[in-house]
Amino acid sequence: ALDRAGRGPLAQALLGAFVRVRSPQEAAGVASIDPPRLVPQLLAAARTVSEARERGVEHALRVAGLG
């Protein structure tokens, strides 16, 4: 909702915080709400954390059938 309201940077910052403190599986659960929109955003957020976090989120998305 934030990105659609013109608050894209805030939405990305919140996703970044989420992927830093929650498990990759929880991130995949969030992505299941709107995969076409949220999968790329979550992967971008995970990429800003670390390569390992990005790989973890990618794996969790694949296991969840979203990646």
N, CA, C and O atoms as a CHARMM CRD file, in Angstrom:
* protein
*
  268
    1    1 ALA  N      0.81800  -1.19000   0.00000 PROA 1      0.00000
    2    1 ALA  CA     0.00000   0.00000   0.00000 PROA 1      0.00000
    3    1 ALA  C      0.86500   1.25900   0.00000 PROA 1      0.00000
    4    1 ALA  O      0.53000   2.25200  -0.64500 PROA 1      0.00000
    5    2 LEU  N      1.99000   1.20700   0.73400 PROA 2      0.00000
    6    2 LEU  CA     2.84600   2.39300   0.79000 PROA 2      0.00000
    7    2 LEU  C      3.41400   2.74400  -0.57800 PROA 2      0.00000
    8    2 LEU  O      3.44800   3.91400  -0.95900 PROA 2      0.00000
    9    3 ASP  N      3.85800   1.73400  -1.31500 PROA 3      0.00000
   10    3 ASP  CA     4.44400   2.04000  -2.62300 PROA 3      0.00000
   11    3 ASP  C      3.40500   2.59300  -3.58000 PROA 3      0.00000
   12    3 ASP  O      3.71600   3.45400  -4.40300 PROA 3      0.00000
   13    4 ARG  N      2.17600   2.11000  -3.48100 PROA 4      0.00000
   14    4 ARG  CA     1.11100   2.62900  -4.34400 PROA 4      0.00000
   15    4 ARG  C      0.69200   4.03800  -3.94200 PROA 4      0.00000
   16    4 ARG  O      0.09400   4.76000  -4.74000 PROA 4      0.00000
   17    5 ALA  N      0.99900   4.43100  -2.71500 PROA 5      0.00000
   18    5 ALA  CA     0.67400   5.77400  -2.23000 PROA 5      0.00000
   19    5 ALA  C      1.83600   6.73600  -2.44200 PROA 5      0.00000
   20    5 ALA  O      1.85800   7.83300  -1.88400 PROA 5      0.00000
   21    6 GLY  N      2.80500   6.31200  -3.25800 PROA 6      0.00000
   22    6 GLY  CA     3.94000   7.17800  -3.53700 PROA 6      0.00000
   23    6 GLY  C      5.00700   7.15800  -2.45800 PROA 6      0.00000
   24    6 GLY  O      5.85600   8.04800  -2.40900 PROA 6      0.00000
   25    7 ARG  N      4.97500   6.17200  -1.60800 PROA 7      0.00000
   26    7 ARG  CA     5.93800   6.06200  -0.50300 PROA 7      0.00000
   27    7 ARG  C      6.85800   4.86300  -0.71700 PROA 7      0.00000
   28    7 ARG  O      7.16800   4.13300   0.22400 PROA 7      0.00000
   29    8 GLY  N      7.29000   4.66800  -1.95700 PROA 8      0.00000
   30    8 GLY  CA     8.14300   3.53500  -2.30900 PROA 8      0.00000
   31    8 GLY  C      9.39100   3.40500  -1.46300 PROA 8      0.00000
   32    8 GLY  O      9.68800   2.30900  -0.98800 PROA 8      0.00000
   33    9 PRO  N     10.14600   4.49600  -1.25200 PROA 9      0.00000
   34    9 PRO  CA    11.35200   4.37600  -0.42100 PROA 9      0.00000
   35    9 PRO  C     11.04900   3.91300   1.01300 PROA 9      0.00000
   36    9 PRO  O     11.81200   3.13800   1.59100 PROA 9      0.00000
   37   10 LEU  N      9.95300   4.38300   1.57100 PROA 10     0.00000
   38   10 LEU  CA     9.58000   3.95100   2.91600 PROA 10     0.00000
   39   10 LEU  C      9.20400   2.47100   2.90900 PROA 10     0.00000
   40   10 LEU  O      9.58900   1.72400   3.80800 PROA 10     0.00000
   41   11 ALA  N      8.45500   2.05300   1.90000 PROA 11     0.00000
   42   11 ALA  CA     8.08300   0.64300   1.79000 PROA 11     0.00000
   43   11 ALA  C      9.32700  -0.22800   1.68600 PROA 11     0.00000
   44   11 ALA  O      9.40900  -1.27100   2.33400 PROA 11     0.00000
   45   12 GLN  N     10.29700   0.18900   0.87500 PROA 12     0.00000
   46   12 GLN  CA    11.52200  -0.59300   0.70900 PROA 12     0.00000
   47   12 GLN  C     12.32200  -0.63000   2.01400 PROA 12     0.00000
   48   12 GLN  O     12.90000  -1.66200   2.35400 PROA 12     0.00000
   49   13 ALA  N     12.35700   0.47600   2.73600 PROA 13     0.00000
   50   13 ALA  CA    13.06700   0.50400   4.02100 PROA 13     0.00000
   51   13 ALA  C     12.41500  -0.44500   5.02800 PROA 13     0.00000
   52   13 ALA  O     13.11300  -1.13800   5.76900 PROA 13     0.00000
   53   14 LEU  N     11.09800  -0.47800   5.05800 PROA 14     0.00000
   54   14 LEU  CA    10.39800  -1.37900   5.97300 PROA 14     0.00000
   55   14 LEU  C     10.63500  -2.83900   5.60200 PROA 14     0.00000
   56   14 LEU  O     10.82800  -3.68100   6.47900 PROA 14     0.00000
   57   15 LEU  N     10.62100  -3.14100   4.30400 PROA 15     0.00000
   58   15 LEU  CA    10.91300  -4.50900   3.87700 PROA 15     0.00000
   59   15 LEU  C     12.34800  -4.88900   4.23100 PROA 15     0.00000
   60   15 LEU  O     12.61500  -6.02100   4.63400 PROA 15     0.00000
   61   16 GLY  N     13.26500  -3.94100   4.08000 PROA 16     0.00000
   62   16 GLY  CA    14.65200  -4.19600   4.45300 PROA 16     0.00000
   63   16 GLY  C     14.77900  -4.53300   5.92700 PROA 16     0.00000
   64   16 GLY  O     15.49200  -5.46500   6.29800 PROA 16     0.00000
   65   17 ALA  N     14.08800  -3.77700   6.76400 PROA 17     0.00000
   66   17 ALA  CA    14.10700  -4.05900   8.20200 PROA 17     0.00000
   67   17 ALA  C     13.49200  -5.42300   8.49200 PROA 17     0.00000
   68   17 ALA  O     13.98300  -6.16500   9.34300 PROA 17     0.00000
   69   18 PHE  N     12.43100  -5.74400   7.79100 PROA 18     0.00000
   70   18 PHE  CA    11.75900  -7.03000   7.99300 PROA 18     0.00000
   71   18 PHE  C     12.68400  -8.19600   7.66100 PROA 18     0.00000
   72   18 PHE  O     12.79600  -9.14200   8.44100 PROA 18     0.00000
   73   19 VAL  N     13.35100  -8.13300   6.49700 PROA 19     0.00000
   74   19 VAL  CA    14.21400  -9.26100   6.12100 PROA 19     0.00000
   75   19 VAL  C     15.45800  -9.34200   6.99800 PROA 19     0.00000
   76   19 VAL  O     16.07600 -10.40300   7.08400 PROA 19     0.00000
   77   20 ARG  N     15.83600  -8.25100   7.64800 PROA 20     0.00000
   78   20 ARG  CA    16.97700  -8.29100   8.57700 PROA 20     0.00000
   79   20 ARG  C     16.62100  -9.01400   9.87600 PROA 20     0.00000
   80   20 ARG  O     17.45500  -9.73000  10.43000 PROA 20     0.00000
   81   21 VAL  N     15.40100  -8.83400  10.36300 PROA 21     0.00000
   82   21 VAL  CA    15.06700  -9.35400  11.69500 PROA 21     0.00000
   83   21 VAL  C     14.19300 -10.60500  11.68300 PROA 21     0.00000
   84   21 VAL  O     14.03200 -11.25200  12.71800 PROA 21     0.00000
   85   22 ARG  N     13.63900 -10.94700  10.55500 PROA 22     0.00000
   86   22 ARG  CA    12.77700 -12.13300  10.45800 PROA 22     0.00000
   87   22 ARG  C     13.44400 -13.20200   9.61600 PROA 22     0.00000
   88   22 ARG  O     14.41700 -12.93400   8.91200 PROA 22     0.00000
   89   23 SER  N     12.92400 -14.39900   9.68800 PROA 23     0.00000
   90   23 SER  CA    13.51000 -15.51000   8.94100 PROA 23     0.00000
   91   23 SER  C     13.15000 -15.40400   7.45800 PROA 23     0.00000
   92   23 SER  O     12.16700 -14.75900   7.09500 PROA 23     0.00000
   93   24 PRO  N     13.95200 -16.04000   6.61300 PROA 24     0.00000
   94   24 PRO  CA    13.60300 -16.07900   5.19200 PROA 24     0.00000
   95   24 PRO  C     12.22300 -16.69800   4.95000 PROA 24     0.00000
   96   24 PRO  O     11.51100 -16.29000   4.03300 PROA 24     0.00000
   97   25 GLN  N     11.85000 -17.67300   5.76600 PROA 25     0.00000
   98   25 GLN  CA    10.53700 -18.29600   5.61300 PROA 25     0.00000
   99   25 GLN  C      9.41700 -17.29700   5.89900 PROA 25     0.00000
  100   25 GLN  O      8.37800 -17.31500   5.23900 PROA 25     0.00000
  101   26 GLU  N      9.63100 -16.43600   6.87600 PROA 26     0.00000
  102   26 GLU  CA     8.62800 -15.40600   7.16600 PROA 26     0.00000
  103   26 GLU  C      8.54400 -14.40200   6.02000 PROA 26     0.00000
  104   26 GLU  O      7.46100 -13.91600   5.69700 PROA 26     0.00000
  105   27 ALA  N      9.67500 -14.09400   5.41300 PROA 27     0.00000
  106   27 ALA  CA     9.67000 -13.19900   4.25100 PROA 27     0.00000
  107   27 ALA  C      8.87600 -13.82000   3.11200 PROA 27     0.00000
  108   27 ALA  O      8.11900 -13.12900   2.43100 PROA 27     0.00000
  109   28 ALA  N      9.04700 -15.12200   2.90400 PROA 28     0.00000
  110   28 ALA  CA     8.28100 -15.80500   1.86000 PROA 28     0.00000
  111   28 ALA  C      6.79100 -15.75600   2.17200 PROA 28     0.00000
  112   28 ALA  O      5.96700 -15.63300   1.26600 PROA 28     0.00000
  113   29 GLY  N      6.44900 -15.85100   3.43800 PROA 29     0.00000
  114   29 GLY  CA     5.04200 -15.74900   3.82400 PROA 29     0.00000
  115   29 GLY  C      4.45500 -14.39500   3.48100 PROA 29     0.00000
  116   29 GLY  O      3.30700 -14.30400   3.04600 PROA 29     0.00000
  117   30 VAL  N      5.23200 -13.34400   3.67200 PROA 30     0.00000
  118   30 VAL  CA     4.77700 -12.00100   3.30200 PROA 30     0.00000
  119   30 VAL  C      4.59400 -11.91700   1.79200 PROA 30     0.00000
  120   30 VAL  O      3.62300 -11.33200   1.31200 PROA 30     0.00000
  121   31 ALA  N      5.52100 -12.49900   1.04800 PROA 31     0.00000
  122   31 ALA  CA     5.45300 -12.43500  -0.41500 PROA 31     0.00000
  123   31 ALA  C      4.21900 -13.13600  -0.95300 PROA 31     0.00000
  124   31 ALA  O      3.73700 -12.79300  -2.03300 PROA 31     0.00000
  125   32 SER  N      3.70200 -14.10700  -0.22400 PROA 32     0.00000
  126   32 SER  CA     2.53900 -14.84900  -0.71400 PROA 32     0.00000
  127   32 SER  C      1.28800 -13.98200  -0.80700 PROA 32     0.00000
  128   32 SER  O      0.32500 -14.35600  -1.47500 PROA 32     0.00000
  129   33 ILE  N      1.29300 -12.83300  -0.14700 PROA 33     0.00000
  130   33 ILE  CA     0.14400 -11.92500  -0.19500 PROA 33     0.00000
  131   33 ILE  C     -0.05800 -11.37600  -1.60000 PROA 33     0.00000
  132   33 ILE  O     -1.19100 -11.28800  -2.07400 PROA 33     0.00000
  133   34 ASP  N      1.02800 -11.00800  -2.27100 PROA 34     0.00000
  134   34 ASP  CA     0.97700 -10.44400  -3.63000 PROA 34     0.00000
  135   34 ASP  C      2.30900 -10.74200  -4.32600 PROA 34     0.00000
  136   34 ASP  O      3.14200  -9.85000  -4.48100 PROA 34     0.00000
  137   35 PRO  N      2.50900 -12.00100  -4.74700 PROA 35     0.00000
  138   35 PRO  CA     3.81400 -12.40200  -5.28200 PROA 35     0.00000
  139   35 PRO  C      4.36100 -11.53600  -6.42000 PROA 35     0.00000
  140   35 PRO  O      5.53900 -11.18400  -6.37800 PROA 35     0.00000
  141   36 PRO  N      3.57200 -11.17700  -7.42600 PROA 36     0.00000
  142   36 PRO  CA     4.16900 -10.39300  -8.51600 PROA 36     0.00000
  143   36 PRO  C      4.77000  -9.06500  -8.05100 PROA 36     0.00000
  144   36 PRO  O      5.74700  -8.58800  -8.62600 PROA 36     0.00000
  145   37 ARG  N      4.20200  -8.48900  -7.04200 PROA 37     0.00000
  146   37 ARG  CA     4.69500  -7.20300  -6.55000 PROA 37     0.00000
  147   37 ARG  C      5.73100  -7.37200  -5.43900 PROA 37     0.00000
  148   37 ARG  O      6.73100  -6.65500  -5.41200 PROA 37     0.00000
  149   38 LEU  N      5.50100  -8.30700  -4.53000 PROA 38     0.00000
  150   38 LEU  CA     6.34200  -8.39700  -3.34000 PROA 38     0.00000
  151   38 LEU  C      7.60600  -9.23200  -3.50100 PROA 38     0.00000
  152   38 LEU  O      8.60500  -8.95500  -2.83700 PROA 38     0.00000
  153   39 VAL  N      7.59200 -10.24300  -4.36200 PROA 39     0.00000
  154   39 VAL  CA     8.80500 -11.06100  -4.52900 PROA 39     0.00000
  155   39 VAL  C      9.98400 -10.20300  -4.97300 PROA 39     0.00000
  156   39 VAL  O     11.03900 -10.27100  -4.34200 PROA 39     0.00000
  157   40 PRO  N      9.85700  -9.39700  -6.03300 PROA 40     0.00000
  158   40 PRO  CA    11.01100  -8.57300  -6.42500 PROA 40     0.00000
  159   40 PRO  C     11.43600  -7.58500  -5.33800 PROA 40     0.00000
  160   40 PRO  O     12.62900  -7.33900  -5.15500 PROA 40     0.00000
  161   41 GLN  N     10.47800  -7.02500  -4.62800 PROA 41     0.00000
  162   41 GLN  CA    10.81200  -6.06800  -3.57400 PROA 41     0.00000
  163   41 GLN  C     11.52900  -6.74600  -2.40900 PROA 41     0.00000
  164   41 GLN  O     12.47900  -6.18900  -1.85700 PROA 41     0.00000
  165   42 LEU  N     11.08100  -7.93900  -2.03200 PROA 42     0.00000
  166   42 LEU  CA    11.74400  -8.65400  -0.94000 PROA 42     0.00000
  167   42 LEU  C     13.14600  -9.09200  -1.32700 PROA 42     0.00000
  168   42 LEU  O     14.06500  -9.03300  -0.51000 PROA 42     0.00000
  169   43 LEU  N     13.31600  -9.53200  -2.56900 PROA 43     0.00000
  170   43 LEU  CA    14.65500  -9.91800  -3.01800 PROA 43     0.00000
  171   43 LEU  C     15.58900  -8.71500  -3.03500 PROA 43     0.00000
  172   43 LEU  O     16.75200  -8.82500  -2.64700 PROA 43     0.00000
  173   44 ALA  N     15.09100  -7.58200  -3.47700 PROA 44     0.00000
  174   44 ALA  CA    15.91500  -6.36500  -3.47900 PROA 44     0.00000
  175   44 ALA  C     16.28400  -5.97000  -2.05200 PROA 44     0.00000
  176   44 ALA  O     17.41600  -5.56500  -1.78900 PROA 44     0.00000
  177   45 ALA  N     15.33600  -6.08700  -1.14000 PROA 45     0.00000
  178   45 ALA  CA    15.61300  -5.75500   0.25900 PROA 45     0.00000
  179   45 ALA  C     16.63100  -6.72600   0.84700 PROA 45     0.00000
  180   45 ALA  O     17.54400  -6.30900   1.56000 PROA 45     0.00000
  181   46 ALA  N     16.48200  -8.00300   0.55700 PROA 46     0.00000
  182   46 ALA  CA    17.42800  -9.00200   1.06500 PROA 46     0.00000
  183   46 ALA  C     18.82400  -8.76200   0.50600 PROA 46     0.00000
  184   46 ALA  O     19.81700  -8.96800   1.20300 PROA 46     0.00000
  185   47 ARG  N     18.90100  -8.33300  -0.73000 PROA 47     0.00000
  186   47 ARG  CA    20.18800  -8.04900  -1.37800 PROA 47     0.00000
  187   47 ARG  C     20.93700  -6.94300  -0.64200 PROA 47     0.00000
  188   47 ARG  O     22.16600  -6.95900  -0.58500 PROA 47     0.00000
  189   48 THR  N     20.20500  -5.98400  -0.07800 PROA 48     0.00000
  190   48 THR  CA    20.86000  -4.89300   0.65200 PROA 48     0.00000
  191   48 THR  C     21.39400  -5.35100   2.00300 PROA 48     0.00000
  192   48 THR  O     22.25600  -4.69300   2.58500 PROA 48     0.00000
  193   49 VAL  N     20.88900  -6.47500   2.50600 PROA 49     0.00000
  194   49 VAL  CA    21.33900  -6.99400   3.80000 PROA 49     0.00000
  195   49 VAL  C     22.64400  -7.75900   3.61700 PROA 49     0.00000
  196   49 VAL  O     23.66000  -7.41600   4.22200 PROA 49     0.00000
  197   50 SER  N     22.61400  -8.80000   2.78000 PROA 50     0.00000
  198   50 SER  CA    23.81500  -9.59000   2.51000 PROA 50     0.00000
  199   50 SER  C     23.51100 -10.60100   1.41200 PROA 50     0.00000
  200   50 SER  O     22.35200 -10.88700   1.11100 PROA 50     0.00000
  201   51 GLU  N     24.57100 -11.13200   0.82100 PROA 51     0.00000
  202   51 GLU  CA    24.38600 -12.18100  -0.18600 PROA 51     0.00000
  203   51 GLU  C     23.76000 -13.41800   0.44600 PROA 51     0.00000
  204   51 GLU  O     22.91200 -14.07000  -0.16300 PROA 51     0.00000
  205   52 ALA  N     24.17400 -13.73600   1.65200 PROA 52     0.00000
  206   52 ALA  CA    23.62400 -14.90800   2.33400 PROA 52     0.00000
  207   52 ALA  C     22.13200 -14.74100   2.59500 PROA 52     0.00000
  208   52 ALA  O     21.36700 -15.69300   2.44000 PROA 52     0.00000
  209   53 ARG  N     21.71200 -13.54200   2.98900 PROA 53     0.00000
  210   53 ARG  CA    20.28600 -13.31100   3.24300 PROA 53     0.00000
  211   53 ARG  C     19.50300 -13.39700   1.94000 PROA 53     0.00000
  212   53 ARG  O     18.39800 -13.93800   1.90900 PROA 53     0.00000
  213   54 GLU  N     20.07400 -12.86400   0.86700 PROA 54     0.00000
  214   54 GLU  CA    19.40100 -12.95500  -0.43100 PROA 54     0.00000
  215   54 GLU  C     19.22400 -14.42100  -0.82900 PROA 54     0.00000
  216   54 GLU  O     18.14600 -14.81500  -1.27400 PROA 54     0.00000
  217   55 ARG  N     20.27300 -15.22800  -0.67200 PROA 55     0.00000
  218   55 ARG  CA    20.17300 -16.65400  -1.00700 PROA 55     0.00000
  219   55 ARG  C     19.13300 -17.34400  -0.13000 PROA 55     0.00000
  220   55 ARG  O     18.37200 -18.18500  -0.61000 PROA 55     0.00000
  221   56 GLY  N     19.09800 -16.99400   1.14700 PROA 56     0.00000
  222   56 GLY  CA    18.11800 -17.59100   2.04800 PROA 56     0.00000
  223   56 GLY  C     16.69100 -17.25900   1.65800 PROA 56     0.00000
  224   56 GLY  O     15.81500 -18.12400   1.68000 PROA 56     0.00000
  225   57 VAL  N     16.45900 -16.00800   1.30000 PROA 57     0.00000
  226   57 VAL  CA    15.11400 -15.59400   0.88100 PROA 57     0.00000
  227   57 VAL  C     14.76200 -16.24900  -0.45000 PROA 57     0.00000
  228   57 VAL  O     13.63200 -16.70400  -0.63100 PROA 57     0.00000
  229   58 GLU  N     15.70800 -16.30600  -1.38300 PROA 58     0.00000
  230   58 GLU  CA    15.45200 -16.97900  -2.66400 PROA 58     0.00000
  231   58 GLU  C     15.04700 -18.43100  -2.43300 PROA 58     0.00000
  232   58 GLU  O     14.08900 -18.91700  -3.03400 PROA 58     0.00000
  233   59 HSD  N     15.77700 -19.11700  -1.56600 PROA 59     0.00000
  234   59 HSD  CA    15.46800 -20.52100  -1.27800 PROA 59     0.00000
  235   59 HSD  C     14.07500 -20.65000  -0.65200 PROA 59     0.00000
  236   59 HSD  O     13.29000 -21.50600  -1.06000 PROA 59     0.00000
  237   60 ALA  N     13.77200 -19.81500   0.32200 PROA 60     0.00000
  238   60 ALA  CA    12.46300 -19.87000   0.97900 PROA 60     0.00000
  239   60 ALA  C     11.34000 -19.59300  -0.01400 PROA 60     0.00000
  240   60 ALA  O     10.27400 -20.20400   0.06900 PROA 60     0.00000
  241   61 LEU  N     11.57000 -18.68300  -0.94400 PROA 61     0.00000
  242   61 LEU  CA    10.55800 -18.39900  -1.96700 PROA 61     0.00000
  243   61 LEU  C     10.34700 -19.61100  -2.87000 PROA 61     0.00000
  244   61 LEU  O      9.21100 -19.93600  -3.21500 PROA 61     0.00000
  245   62 ARG  N     11.44200 -20.28700  -3.25900 PROA 62     0.00000
  246   62 ARG  CA    11.31400 -21.48600  -4.09900 PROA 62     0.00000
  247   62 ARG  C     10.55000 -22.58100  -3.36100 PROA 62     0.00000
  248   62 ARG  O      9.66000 -23.21100  -3.93000 PROA 62     0.00000
  249   63 VAL  N     10.89500 -22.80600  -2.09900 PROA 63     0.00000
  250   63 VAL  CA    10.21600 -23.83200  -1.30500 PROA 63     0.00000
  251   63 VAL  C      8.72400 -23.52000  -1.19100 PROA 63     0.00000
  252   63 VAL  O      7.88900 -24.42500  -1.20800 PROA 63     0.00000
  253   64 ALA  N      8.40200 -22.24000  -1.07600 PROA 64     0.00000
  254   64 ALA  CA     6.99800 -21.82000  -0.96100 PROA 64     0.00000
  255   64 ALA  C      6.28800 -21.79700  -2.31100 PROA 64     0.00000
  256   64 ALA  O      5.09500 -21.50200  -2.38100 PROA 64     0.00000
  257   65 GLY  N      7.02100 -22.10800  -3.38900 PROA 65     0.00000
  258   65 GLY  CA     6.41800 -22.10600  -4.72400 PROA 65     0.00000
  259   65 GLY  C      6.25700 -20.72400  -5.31300 PROA 65     0.00000
  260   65 GLY  O      5.42800 -20.51800  -6.20000 PROA 65     0.00000
  261   66 LEU  N      7.04400 -19.76900  -4.82800 PROA 66     0.00000
  262   66 LEU  CA     6.90900 -18.38600  -5.28600 PROA 66     0.00000
  263   66 LEU  C      8.10500 -17.90800  -6.09100 PROA 66     0.00000
  264   66 LEU  O      8.08900 -16.79300  -6.61200 PROA 66     0.00000
  265   67 GLY  N      9.13400 -18.72200  -6.20100 PROA 67     0.00000
  266   67 GLY  CA    10.33700 -18.25500  -6.88300 PROA 67     0.00000
  267   67 GLY  C     10.85100 -19.20200  -7.91600 PROA 67     0.00000
  268   67 GLY  O     11.86100 -18.92300  -8.56200 PROA 67     0.00000
